[in-house]
Amino acid sequence: MSAVLRKPKTFKLRSLHSEKKFGVAGRSCEEVLRKGCQRLQLPVPGSRLCLYEDGTELTGDYFWSAPDNSELVLLTAGQTWQGFVSDISRFLSVFQEPHAGVIQAARQLLWDERAPLRQKLLADLLGTVSENIAAETRAEDPPWFEGLESRFRSKSGYLRYSCESRIRSYLREVTSGASLVGAEAREEYLRLVGSMQQKLQAAQYNSSYFDRGAKAGRRLCTPEGWFSCQGPFDVDDCTSRHSINPYSNRESRVLFSTWNLDHVLETVPSELTAAILYPCGEAQSEAVR
């Protein structure tokens, strides 16, 4: 069918780094580009149209295949667009010093966003930048300590306690397993468990593993408190790139209590093996040095 006889295609158009969008319709790329430049008061020569989602340039061949109401970015000479990740990169460029303007920028990106995966990514970024991750004491971040005993005055102090409690629990599981060991090997089994317990006690049950303030060789997280899933014992890392920061807010703190750092839930957690074999954290800490 001739383009002249076809119904005009409609698009949502905006300029680079602008959240304001407006509707435009046309029967060709040239017509949409001309109308967009006129509305935005931009020069037509050197300008082009790209899909917001992935940066694909809108050309004559692709024009009629583009979905109706696709979001377009109008670029002038010298400007580039790599898809919605460009907006996220721009947001992250000021991520190190969060402030109201950054949070507002993230909310603007979420406005009118309909793709579920992009919504989740942007919402996670907004949630992270809005959190009080750097705060350490109860006075600095009271909501983080909700539900905890008053004796816990700092985030690192509570997470040290949490780590020690977890490793003690793993050790109790191993000790209780003596009843499943044959009589001829039970004495040796208990001797080994006793030796493990002595090493763990000497290392304070490796409580520093969860302490972001500990030295690099003694913790399993970044200095900001980010933990990454290390994957099952028989692979180099986690292919899903799971991560969590229990220092960020109360919900993440609670969720972290259910985390196994290898995400293998049906077997004895590998943290016990690491705690026993490397009481100073030499092996697993390599990932965060």
C-alpha positions as CSV (number, residue, x, y, z in Angstrom):
1,M,0.0,0.0,0.0
2,S,1.2,3.5,-0.9
3,A,2.5,5.5,2.1
4,V,0.2,8.3,1.0
5,L,-2.8,6.0,1.6
6,R,-1.6,4.6,4.9
7,K,-2.7,6.0,8.2
8,P,0.1,8.1,9.7
9,K,2.1,6.4,12.4
10,T,2.2,7.9,15.8
11,F,5.3,8.3,18.0
12,K,6.3,9.8,21.4
13,L,9.2,12.1,20.7
14,R,11.7,13.9,23.0
15,S,15.1,15.5,22.7
16,L,18.3,14.1,24.2
17,H,18.3,14.1,28.0
18,S,14.8,15.6,28.3
19,E,12.0,13.8,30.0
20,K,9.3,15.9,28.3
21,K,7.6,14.0,25.5
22,F,5.1,15.0,22.9
23,G,3.1,13.1,20.3
24,V,3.9,13.3,16.6
25,A,2.5,11.6,13.6
26,G,3.7,11.1,10.0
27,R,3.9,8.9,7.0
28,S,7.7,8.9,6.7
29,C,10.8,9.3,8.8
30,E,11.4,12.7,7.1
31,E,8.0,13.9,8.0
32,V,8.3,12.9,11.7
33,L,11.9,14.3,11.8
34,R,10.8,17.6,10.3
35,K,7.8,18.0,12.7
36,G,10.0,17.1,15.7
37,C,12.7,19.6,14.8
38,Q,10.1,22.3,14.3
39,R,8.5,21.5,17.7
40,L,11.9,21.4,19.5
41,Q,13.4,24.3,17.5
42,L,16.3,22.2,16.3
43,P,18.0,22.2,12.9
44,V,16.9,19.5,10.4
45,P,20.3,19.0,8.7
46,G,22.3,16.4,10.6
47,S,19.4,15.4,12.9
48,R,18.1,11.9,13.1
49,L,15.6,9.7,15.0
50,C,16.5,6.7,17.3
51,L,14.4,4.3,19.3
52,Y,14.6,5.2,23.0
53,E,14.7,1.5,24.0
54,D,17.8,0.3,22.2
55,G,19.2,3.2,20.1
56,T,18.2,1.7,16.7
57,E,18.1,4.5,14.1
58,L,14.7,5.0,12.5
59,T,15.2,4.7,8.8
60,G,12.9,4.5,5.8
61,D,13.1,0.7,5.7
62,Y,12.2,0.3,9.4
63,F,9.7,3.1,9.7
64,W,6.5,1.1,9.1
65,S,7.8,-1.8,11.2
66,A,8.2,0.2,14.3
67,P,5.4,-0.3,16.8
68,D,2.8,2.4,17.1
69,N,3.5,4.9,19.9
70,S,7.2,3.9,20.1
71,E,9.3,6.4,22.0
72,L,11.9,8.2,19.9
73,V,14.8,10.4,20.7
74,L,15.7,13.2,18.4
75,L,19.4,13.6,18.0
76,T,21.3,16.5,16.4
77,A,24.7,16.3,14.8
78,G,27.3,14.8,17.1
79,Q,24.8,13.4,19.6
80,T,24.6,9.6,20.3
81,W,22.1,7.4,22.0
82,Q,22.7,3.8,23.1
83,G,19.2,3.0,24.4
84,F,17.6,3.5,27.8
85,V,20.9,2.5,29.4
86,S,22.2,5.9,28.4
87,D,19.7,7.5,30.8
88,I,20.8,5.1,33.5
89,S,24.4,5.9,32.9
90,R,23.7,9.6,33.2
91,F,21.9,8.9,36.4
92,L,24.8,6.8,37.8
93,S,27.3,9.5,36.9
94,V,26.1,11.5,39.9
95,F,25.3,8.4,42.0
96,Q,28.3,8.8,44.3
97,E,26.7,11.9,46.0
98,P,23.0,11.3,46.2
99,H,20.8,14.3,46.7
100,A,17.3,15.5,46.0
101,G,18.0,16.4,42.4
102,V,19.3,12.9,41.6
103,I,16.3,11.2,43.2
104,Q,14.0,13.5,41.2
105,A,15.9,12.6,38.0
106,A,15.3,8.8,38.8
107,R,11.7,9.4,39.4
108,Q,11.4,11.3,36.1
109,L,12.9,8.3,34.3
110,L,10.3,6.1,35.8
111,W,7.5,8.4,34.8
112,D,5.5,6.9,31.9
113,E,7.9,3.8,31.8
114,R,5.9,0.7,30.9
115,A,8.5,-2.0,30.2
116,P,8.5,-4.2,33.4
117,L,12.3,-5.0,33.4
118,R,13.2,-1.3,33.0
119,Q,10.7,-0.4,35.6
120,K,12.3,-2.8,38.1
121,L,15.9,-1.6,37.2
122,L,15.0,2.0,37.6
123,A,13.0,1.4,40.8
124,D,16.0,-0.5,42.3
125,L,18.3,2.3,41.5
126,L,15.9,4.8,43.0
127,G,15.6,2.7,46.1
128,T,19.3,2.4,46.5
129,V,20.1,6.1,46.0
130,S,17.3,7.0,48.5
131,E,18.7,4.7,51.2
132,N,20.9,5.7,54.0
133,I,23.7,3.2,53.2
134,A,26.5,5.3,54.6
135,A,24.9,5.7,58.0
136,E,26.4,3.4,60.7
137,T,24.9,4.2,64.1
138,R,21.3,3.8,65.5
139,A,21.1,7.6,65.8
140,E,22.0,8.1,62.1
141,D,19.5,5.5,60.8
142,P,16.8,4.6,63.4
143,P,14.5,2.6,60.9
144,W,17.3,0.2,60.2
145,F,17.4,-1.0,63.8
146,E,13.7,-1.5,64.2
147,G,13.1,-4.9,65.9
148,L,16.7,-5.2,67.2
149,E,17.7,-5.2,70.8
150,S,18.9,-1.8,72.2
151,R,22.3,-3.2,72.8
152,F,23.1,-3.0,69.1
153,R,24.3,0.5,68.5
154,S,25.9,0.1,65.1
155,K,25.1,-1.7,61.8
156,S,28.5,-3.3,61.7
157,G,28.2,-4.5,65.3
158,Y,24.9,-6.2,64.7
159,L,26.1,-7.9,61.5
160,R,29.2,-9.2,63.3
161,Y,26.9,-10.7,65.8
162,S,24.7,-12.1,63.0
163,C,27.7,-13.7,61.3
164,E,29.0,-15.3,64.5
165,S,25.5,-16.6,65.2
166,R,25.2,-18.1,61.8
167,I,28.6,-19.9,61.9
168,R,27.9,-21.2,65.5
169,S,24.6,-22.6,64.1
170,Y,26.4,-24.4,61.3
171,L,28.9,-25.8,63.7
172,R,26.0,-27.2,65.9
173,E,24.6,-28.9,62.8
174,V,27.9,-30.6,62.1
175,T,28.3,-31.6,65.8
176,S,24.8,-33.1,65.8
177,G,25.7,-35.1,62.8
178,A,28.0,-37.3,65.0
179,S,25.0,-39.6,65.7
180,L,24.9,-40.4,62.0
181,V,28.5,-41.5,61.8
182,G,29.4,-45.2,62.3
183,A,30.7,-46.2,65.7
184,E,34.2,-47.0,64.4
185,A,34.6,-43.4,63.0
186,R,32.7,-41.4,65.5
187,E,35.6,-40.7,67.8
188,E,37.7,-39.4,65.0
189,Y,34.7,-37.3,63.7
190,L,34.3,-35.7,67.1
191,R,38.0,-35.0,67.4
192,L,37.9,-33.2,64.1
193,V,34.8,-31.2,65.1
194,G,36.5,-30.2,68.3
195,S,39.6,-29.0,66.4
196,M,37.3,-27.0,64.1
197,Q,35.6,-25.4,67.1
198,Q,39.0,-24.4,68.6
199,K,40.0,-22.7,65.4
200,L,36.7,-20.9,65.1
201,Q,36.9,-19.7,68.6
202,A,40.4,-18.4,68.1
203,A,39.1,-16.5,65.0
204,Q,36.1,-15.2,66.9
205,Y,33.9,-17.3,64.6
206,N,35.0,-15.1,61.7
207,S,32.4,-12.5,62.7
208,S,34.3,-9.9,60.7
209,Y,33.1,-11.6,57.4
210,F,29.9,-9.4,57.6
211,D,31.7,-6.3,58.9
212,R,32.2,-3.7,56.2
213,G,34.6,-1.9,58.4
214,A,37.0,-4.9,58.6
215,K,40.2,-5.1,56.6
216,A,39.8,-6.4,53.0
217,G,41.2,-9.8,53.9
218,R,38.7,-10.2,56.8
219,R,35.4,-9.3,55.1
220,L,33.2,-10.8,52.4
221,C,31.7,-7.5,51.3
222,T,32.8,-4.2,49.8
223,P,33.6,-1.2,52.0
224,E,30.1,0.0,51.3
225,G,28.6,-3.3,52.5
226,W,27.7,-5.0,49.2
227,F,27.7,-8.8,49.1
228,S,27.8,-10.8,45.9
229,C,26.6,-14.4,45.5
230,Q,29.7,-16.5,44.9
231,G,27.9,-19.3,43.2
232,P,27.9,-23.0,44.0
233,F,31.2,-24.6,45.2
234,D,31.9,-26.2,41.8
235,V,31.8,-23.0,39.7
236,D,33.9,-19.9,39.7
237,D,31.1,-17.4,40.4
238,C,27.3,-16.8,40.3
239,T,26.0,-16.5,36.7
240,S,23.0,-14.5,38.0
241,R,25.1,-11.8,39.6
242,H,23.0,-11.7,42.7
243,S,23.9,-8.9,45.2
244,I,22.6,-7.4,48.4
245,N,23.5,-4.7,50.8
246,P,22.2,-5.5,54.3
247,Y,23.5,-2.0,55.5
248,S,21.0,-0.2,53.2
249,N,17.6,-0.6,55.0
250,R,15.7,-2.8,57.4
251,E,14.2,-4.9,54.6
252,S,17.6,-5.8,53.1
253,R,18.9,-6.5,56.6
254,V,16.1,-9.0,57.2
255,L,16.4,-10.5,53.7
256,F,20.1,-11.0,54.2
257,S,19.5,-13.3,57.2
258,T,18.0,-15.8,54.7
259,W,21.0,-15.5,52.3
260,N,23.5,-18.3,51.7
261,L,26.3,-16.7,49.9
262,D,26.4,-19.6,47.4
263,H,22.6,-19.8,47.1
264,V,22.8,-23.6,47.5
265,L,20.0,-24.2,50.1
266,E,19.7,-28.0,50.0
267,T,23.1,-28.8,51.3
268,V,25.2,-27.8,54.3
269,P,26.1,-24.2,53.5
270,S,29.6,-23.7,52.2
271,E,30.3,-20.8,54.5
272,L,30.9,-23.5,57.2
273,T,33.6,-25.1,55.0
274,A,35.2,-21.7,54.4
275,A,35.0,-20.8,58.1
276,I,36.7,-24.1,59.1
277,L,39.3,-24.3,56.4
278,Y,40.1,-20.6,56.3
279,P,39.4,-19.1,59.7
280,C,41.0,-15.8,58.7
281,G,38.9,-15.6,55.5
282,E,41.9,-16.0,53.2
283,A,40.1,-17.8,50.4
284,Q,36.7,-16.2,50.0
285,S,38.0,-12.7,50.6
286,E,39.9,-12.8,47.3
287,A,36.6,-11.7,45.6
288,V,36.4,-8.4,47.4
289,R,40.1,-7.3,47.7
